[in-house]
Amino acid sequence: MNAREGILDALVDGGESIVQIKEYLDYLSINIDKDKLINEIKLLFRQRKIRIEYPPEVKDITELDSLKIEDYWFELTEEGWAEWNLIKS
């Protein structure tokens, strides 16, 4: 499993913060530094694979702020679920 797949897998059971996602990737022995993790989350967000679940007042933003990324909780979108289902098949 690579980092992208691990991030999607981390969100299967519900919303998670970047801190929890990083802990899950560590658990899976997927070595990724914080900057690369942020970039991967931003890519998944731009590709509409994940969205912000919390806080509600920022659910409609279109670009993630790297300085505030630890304030966000993410969840899978329908597109994210579809990609995760392909991984798990």
Summary of the structure (lengths in Angstrom):
residues: 89
radius of gyration: 11.9
end to end distance: 13.0
largest distance: 35.6
contacts: 242
relative contact order: 0.22
helix: 54%
strand: 12%
